[in-house]
Amino acid sequence: MDESITFLHSSDWQLGMMRRFLGPDGQARWGQARLDAVARIGEVAERTGAAFVVVTGDVFEHNQVERQTILRACEALKRIPVPVVLLPGNHDALEPGSLWTSSQWQGHAPEHVTVLTETTPFQIVPGVEIVGAPWRSRRPLSDPAAPGYADLTPGPGIIRILLAHGQLTSLSGGMSDVPTIDQTALEAAVADGRLQYVGLGDRHSTTKVTERIWFSGTQEVTSPEEDAPGNVLKVTIAADAIEVEPVRVGAWHMVDHRVELFDEESIQALEDWFAELPDKERTYVRLAGDGSLPLPLLSRLDAMIDAQGEVFASVERWAKFWTVRPAPDAADLESLQLSGPARAAMEELRQALAGGDEGAGAALSLMHRLARDAG
């Protein structure tokens, strides 16, 4: 094939996903945002001249999503003006009761949308073949990508694109509870000309594995741990060259923030941090905090976080890493029964605190916590 071809690669839409940390209003806006990002993929396709769009698994959160979710997904897909190819992944596998065989999907799916149910290559546009490895169970017994390319031979003059879903052994950290994808075998299939591009799904962050093997990442963020979500990949392939460019389509943000809270200044710094964040109504914040505060400042902190929770999509104290405690009072300090140098240090800090040294209060709180924990 002499001319180049441009297409878009997306994955892990997980339409119908719920998030416990979002209230009803936030959940509704977040669910709609995932559909809006799908529609924006259509805008990118139109703007870039993409010939088609591929989605490498987990289009839906699970096979029992509500009818409304399926119908709204069909409407979003109608807004993509080019052929769309969907690959069933582990969340929406081709198992008994699959939504892909439901009357809701069958009766409303747009005609230009193809769901890959076999591993036979098919021509999407002249000179370009797509081959997929759909999941038939949530727990495959072997490499989930291998069925898509194991029996292929090089096709001169053909651009062949593999769609697969799953984790690479090199990126799973040994944590995957199902068989992983053999990266070495994939690279060999690219090197010998059987495949010109491998589009992967399951990893939610945009990730370049090699020049021709990519995870697109999810179209909209799902967790603060994701470092590059919210993209669609614009892929252009010519005879001997490839160019892959992430294009932003997501609108939401999920942020982890760690704070040390010991005094009024540290609370003000947190307030200032909140004030500077953009897109508050589309941002989830997970706070990790340590320290101790006098009761008036602790009340101010609680009121401030509650108020920010009304402005942001959600603000959550990260229970695993939230250890902000009331500052010790005189009775708390006396109960430690310190003696010798430790007692002298405590008394010196108490005098400094009485003299207005806020740093002494932080040091006293730390001493109280260490002594209490040691006891």
PLY file of the C-alpha trace (Angstrom):
ply
format ascii 1.0
element vertex 375
property float x
property float y
property float z
element edge 374
property int vertex1
property int vertex2
end_header
0.00 0.00 0.00
1.60 3.25 -1.17
-0.62 5.77 0.60
-0.84 6.30 4.34
-3.87 5.51 6.47
-4.96 7.34 9.62
-7.26 5.84 12.24
-8.08 6.34 15.93
-7.38 3.86 18.73
-9.33 3.98 21.99
-10.18 1.51 24.76
-11.70 0.93 28.18
-14.71 3.20 27.88
-16.37 1.14 30.66
-19.70 2.81 30.11
-21.96 2.23 33.09
-19.11 2.34 35.62
-20.06 3.51 39.11
-17.78 5.25 41.60
-18.68 5.05 45.29
-16.86 8.30 46.13
-19.17 10.36 43.90
-22.57 11.41 45.15
-25.65 11.06 42.93
-25.05 14.39 41.19
-21.34 13.76 40.67
-21.97 10.21 39.44
-24.52 11.43 36.89
-22.15 14.10 35.56
-19.23 11.69 35.47
-21.24 9.03 33.62
-22.34 11.60 31.06
-18.75 12.79 30.70
-17.68 9.29 29.62
-20.29 9.42 26.86
-19.31 12.98 25.93
-15.70 11.83 25.52
-16.90 9.15 23.09
-18.65 11.85 21.07
-15.44 13.90 21.11
-13.65 10.94 19.56
-16.03 11.43 16.63
-15.00 15.07 16.44
-11.32 14.07 16.41
-12.02 11.54 13.64
-13.66 14.23 11.54
-10.94 16.78 12.24
-8.03 14.44 11.49
-9.52 12.64 8.51
-9.40 9.29 10.30
-10.74 6.42 8.19
-12.09 4.40 11.13
-12.00 4.01 14.93
-11.02 0.90 16.91
-11.86 0.28 20.57
-9.74 -2.43 22.17
-11.97 -3.89 24.87
-14.17 -3.02 27.84
-16.58 -0.80 25.98
-19.03 -1.44 28.83
-18.40 -1.88 32.55
-20.07 -5.31 32.58
-22.59 -7.41 30.71
-25.50 -6.42 32.95
-25.43 -2.65 32.45
-28.78 -0.89 32.40
-30.75 -0.61 29.18
-30.36 3.18 29.34
-26.56 2.83 29.28
-26.68 0.71 26.12
-29.06 3.08 24.36
-27.01 6.15 25.26
-23.87 4.38 24.09
-25.54 3.73 20.73
-26.41 7.41 20.47
-22.81 8.41 21.23
-21.53 5.95 18.62
-23.84 7.51 16.03
-21.86 10.72 16.46
-18.69 9.04 15.20
-18.88 9.63 11.42
-16.62 6.72 10.35
-16.70 2.92 10.81
-16.15 1.79 14.40
-14.77 -1.61 15.44
-15.42 -2.79 19.02
-13.51 -5.61 20.73
-15.11 -7.43 23.68
-12.77 -7.38 26.68
-12.80 -8.93 30.14
-15.58 -6.64 31.41
-17.92 -7.31 28.47
-16.73 -10.72 27.29
-18.56 -12.87 24.73
-19.96 -15.18 27.38
-23.51 -16.51 27.88
-25.80 -13.54 28.51
-23.39 -11.12 26.85
-24.89 -7.69 26.15
-23.60 -8.00 22.59
-26.35 -10.54 21.90
-29.04 -8.63 23.81
-32.09 -7.17 22.10
-31.09 -3.72 23.37
-27.76 -3.82 21.55
-28.91 -5.74 18.50
-31.90 -3.46 18.01
-30.13 -0.11 18.42
-26.45 -0.50 17.44
-25.56 1.79 14.52
-24.93 0.07 11.19
-21.39 1.42 10.92
-20.36 -0.31 14.18
-18.82 -3.80 14.04
-18.33 -6.01 17.10
-15.46 -8.47 16.67
-16.71 -11.94 17.53
-14.13 -13.97 15.55
-10.39 -13.91 14.90
-10.70 -13.93 11.11
-9.08 -10.84 9.51
-11.44 -8.54 7.64
-10.88 -5.56 5.37
-12.01 -2.33 7.01
-10.91 -0.10 4.09
-9.00 -1.05 0.93
-5.53 -2.29 1.82
-6.16 -2.42 5.59
-7.10 -5.54 7.56
-8.23 -5.74 11.15
-7.85 -8.88 13.20
-9.03 -9.16 16.78
-8.79 -11.42 19.79
-12.15 -11.03 21.59
-12.47 -12.32 25.14
-14.92 -15.22 25.41
-14.66 -15.48 29.18
-13.59 -13.24 32.04
-10.89 -15.80 32.87
-9.02 -17.02 29.79
-6.68 -19.98 30.17
-3.89 -18.66 27.94
-2.43 -15.52 26.33
-5.57 -13.54 25.37
-3.93 -11.91 22.33
-2.41 -15.02 20.73
-5.57 -16.28 18.96
-5.66 -13.07 16.93
-2.31 -13.52 15.18
-0.89 -17.00 15.85
-1.93 -18.35 12.41
-1.20 -15.24 10.36
1.39 -14.99 7.62
2.89 -11.76 6.24
0.63 -10.05 3.71
2.65 -7.89 1.30
0.91 -4.65 0.46
-1.51 -5.01 3.38
-1.57 -2.99 6.59
-2.75 -5.36 9.30
-3.88 -4.12 12.70
-4.29 -6.41 15.72
-6.81 -5.49 18.42
-6.20 -7.20 21.77
-7.01 -6.74 25.44
-4.98 -7.69 28.51
-1.85 -6.95 30.47
1.69 -7.42 29.27
3.86 -9.55 31.52
6.44 -6.74 31.60
3.89 -4.22 32.91
1.73 -6.36 35.20
4.30 -6.56 37.98
3.32 -10.19 38.49
-0.04 -9.04 39.90
-2.30 -10.29 37.11
-4.56 -13.18 38.12
-5.15 -14.23 34.49
-2.62 -15.11 31.77
-0.78 -12.11 30.36
0.12 -11.15 26.79
3.48 -12.33 25.50
5.25 -9.13 24.46
8.16 -10.97 22.83
5.79 -12.87 20.57
3.94 -9.67 19.66
7.18 -7.93 18.76
8.18 -10.89 16.60
4.86 -10.69 14.72
5.53 -7.02 14.04
9.14 -7.62 13.05
8.32 -10.33 10.49
5.55 -8.28 8.86
2.49 -10.14 10.10
1.32 -7.04 11.97
1.88 -3.33 11.32
0.21 -2.07 14.51
-0.95 -3.64 17.77
-3.69 -1.75 19.61
-4.03 -2.88 23.23
-6.62 -2.26 25.92
-6.92 -2.92 29.68
-4.23 -0.48 30.86
-6.00 2.83 31.57
-2.99 5.09 31.02
-1.72 5.86 27.51
1.41 3.73 27.20
3.91 3.27 24.41
5.28 -0.26 24.52
7.19 -0.06 21.24
6.86 2.15 18.19
4.04 -0.06 16.87
2.52 -1.49 20.09
0.42 0.89 22.22
-2.15 0.99 24.98
-4.48 3.89 24.22
-5.73 4.25 27.79
-9.26 5.10 28.81
-11.13 8.00 27.20
-11.93 9.47 30.63
-10.07 9.05 33.92
-11.27 6.35 36.33
-8.73 6.51 39.19
-6.14 8.89 40.69
-3.48 6.24 40.08
-3.74 6.68 36.29
-0.94 8.92 35.03
-2.06 9.48 31.41
-5.80 8.83 30.93
-8.28 10.77 28.81
-6.68 10.31 25.39
-7.44 8.78 22.02
-4.52 7.79 19.81
-4.27 9.17 16.29
-2.32 6.53 14.35
-0.95 7.14 10.86
0.70 4.22 9.04
2.52 4.42 5.73
4.48 1.72 3.91
7.53 1.85 6.21
6.64 4.46 8.82
4.23 5.03 11.68
3.25 8.07 13.73
1.21 7.81 16.93
-0.11 10.95 18.63
-2.21 11.08 21.82
-5.14 13.50 21.49
-6.92 14.69 24.63
-10.66 13.94 24.80
-11.23 13.58 28.55
-12.49 16.44 30.71
-12.26 15.06 34.26
-9.40 14.99 36.77
-8.73 12.75 39.76
-6.07 14.06 42.11
-4.24 12.69 45.15
-2.93 15.37 47.54
-0.88 14.88 50.71
-0.78 17.49 53.47
0.81 18.03 56.88
-1.60 19.88 59.18
-0.30 21.37 62.42
-1.33 25.01 62.48
-3.48 27.73 60.94
-0.89 28.38 58.23
-1.05 24.78 57.00
-4.86 24.94 56.80
-4.64 28.19 54.83
-2.16 26.56 52.45
-4.66 23.76 51.83
-7.42 26.29 51.18
-5.18 28.10 48.70
-4.39 24.80 46.95
-8.09 24.07 46.52
-8.70 27.58 45.19
-6.08 27.21 42.47
-7.44 23.95 41.00
-9.35 24.40 37.71
-12.49 22.56 36.59
-13.64 21.97 40.16
-17.00 20.51 39.15
-15.08 17.87 37.13
-12.41 17.09 39.72
-12.27 14.42 42.41
-9.74 15.01 45.20
-8.46 12.31 47.52
-6.71 13.81 50.56
-4.00 12.12 52.57
-3.28 14.03 55.77
-1.13 13.78 58.87
-0.70 15.97 61.92
-2.67 17.33 64.84
-4.71 20.47 65.37
-6.36 22.27 68.30
-10.08 21.66 68.32
-11.02 25.08 66.86
-8.68 24.53 63.91
-9.86 20.95 63.52
-13.43 22.24 63.27
-12.32 24.82 60.72
-10.63 22.06 58.69
-13.74 19.87 58.73
-15.95 22.76 57.66
-13.56 23.71 54.87
-13.34 20.17 53.47
-17.12 19.78 53.64
-17.59 23.08 51.78
-15.06 22.11 49.10
-16.93 18.84 48.66
-19.94 20.87 47.56
-17.87 22.75 44.97
-15.80 19.87 43.60
-17.18 16.67 42.13
-16.03 15.08 45.38
-13.45 15.62 48.12
-12.64 12.53 50.14
-10.43 11.97 53.14
-8.30 8.97 52.17
-9.05 6.74 55.14
-5.89 4.67 54.72
-3.70 7.78 54.93
-5.75 10.20 57.04
-4.24 10.54 60.51
-5.08 14.13 61.51
-5.81 14.11 65.25
-6.87 16.62 67.89
-3.84 18.34 69.41
-3.06 17.14 72.96
-4.27 19.28 75.85
-2.63 19.60 79.26
-4.28 16.44 80.60
-3.10 14.46 77.58
0.48 15.61 78.10
0.45 14.84 81.85
-0.85 11.36 81.15
2.37 10.51 79.30
4.26 10.41 82.63
7.52 11.51 81.03
10.64 11.98 83.13
14.20 13.18 82.79
15.25 14.87 79.53
11.96 14.01 77.83
10.01 15.76 80.58
12.30 18.79 80.40
11.86 18.97 76.64
8.09 18.79 77.00
8.03 21.60 79.52
10.27 23.76 77.34
7.94 23.23 74.39
4.87 24.07 76.51
6.47 27.36 77.57
7.36 28.18 73.99
3.80 27.43 72.92
2.45 29.69 75.66
4.71 32.39 74.25
3.07 32.11 70.84
5.48 29.72 69.10
3.18 27.70 66.80
6.07 25.45 65.83
6.27 24.34 69.45
2.66 23.16 69.19
3.53 20.95 66.22
6.53 19.55 68.11
4.41 18.86 71.20
1.85 17.04 69.08
4.57 14.91 67.53
6.07 14.15 70.96
2.64 13.18 72.27
1.98 10.87 69.34
5.40 9.17 69.49
5.26 8.69 73.24
1.71 7.37 73.11
2.47 4.97 70.28
5.61 3.74 72.04
3.57 3.05 75.16
0 1
1 2
2 3
3 4
4 5
5 6
6 7
7 8
8 9
9 10
10 11
11 12
12 13
13 14
14 15
15 16
16 17
17 18
18 19
19 20
20 21
21 22
22 23
23 24
24 25
25 26
26 27
27 28
28 29
29 30
30 31
31 32
32 33
33 34
34 35
35 36
36 37
37 38
38 39
39 40
40 41
41 42
42 43
43 44
44 45
45 46
46 47
47 48
48 49
49 50
50 51
51 52
52 53
53 54
54 55
55 56
56 57
57 58
58 59
59 60
60 61
61 62
62 63
63 64
64 65
65 66
66 67
67 68
68 69
69 70
70 71
71 72
72 73
73 74
74 75
75 76
76 77
77 78
78 79
79 80
80 81
81 82
82 83
83 84
84 85
85 86
86 87
87 88
88 89
89 90
90 91
91 92
92 93
93 94
94 95
95 96
96 97
97 98
98 99
99 100
100 101
101 102
102 103
103 104
104 105
105 106
106 107
107 108
108 109
109 110
110 111
111 112
112 113
113 114
114 115
115 116
116 117
117 118
118 119
119 120
120 121
121 122
122 123
123 124
124 125
125 126
126 127
127 128
128 129
129 130
130 131
131 132
132 133
133 134
134 135
135 136
136 137
137 138
138 139
139 140
140 141
141 142
142 143
143 144
144 145
145 146
146 147
147 148
148 149
149 150
150 151
151 152
152 153
153 154
154 155
155 156
156 157
157 158
158 159
159 160
160 161
161 162
162 163
163 164
164 165
165 166
166 167
167 168
168 169
169 170
170 171
171 172
172 173
173 174
174 175
175 176
176 177
177 178
178 179
179 180
180 181
181 182
182 183
183 184
184 185
185 186
186 187
187 188
188 189
189 190
190 191
191 192
192 193
193 194
194 195
195 196
196 197
197 198
198 199
199 200
200 201
201 202
202 203
203 204
204 205
205 206
206 207
207 208
208 209
209 210
210 211
211 212
212 213
213 214
214 215
215 216
216 217
217 218
218 219
219 220
220 221
221 222
222 223
223 224
224 225
225 226
226 227
227 228
228 229
229 230
230 231
231 232
232 233
233 234
234 235
235 236
236 237
237 238
238 239
239 240
240 241
241 242
242 243
243 244
244 245
245 246
246 247
247 248
248 249
249 250
250 251
251 252
252 253
253 254
254 255
255 256
256 257
257 258
258 259
259 260
260 261
261 262
262 263
263 264
264 265
265 266
266 267
267 268
268 269
269 270
270 271
271 272
272 273
273 274
274 275
275 276
276 277
277 278
278 279
279 280
280 281
281 282
282 283
283 284
284 285
285 286
286 287
287 288
288 289
289 290
290 291
291 292
292 293
293 294
294 295
295 296
296 297
297 298
298 299
299 300
300 301
301 302
302 303
303 304
304 305
305 306
306 307
307 308
308 309
309 310
310 311
311 312
312 313
313 314
314 315
315 316
316 317
317 318
318 319
319 320
320 321
321 322
322 323
323 324
324 325
325 326
326 327
327 328
328 329
329 330
330 331
331 332
332 333
333 334
334 335
335 336
336 337
337 338
338 339
339 340
340 341
341 342
342 343
343 344
344 345
345 346
346 347
347 348
348 349
349 350
350 351
351 352
352 353
353 354
354 355
355 356
356 357
357 358
358 359
359 360
360 361
361 362
362 363
363 364
364 365
365 366
366 367
367 368
368 369
369 370
370 371
371 372
372 373
373 374
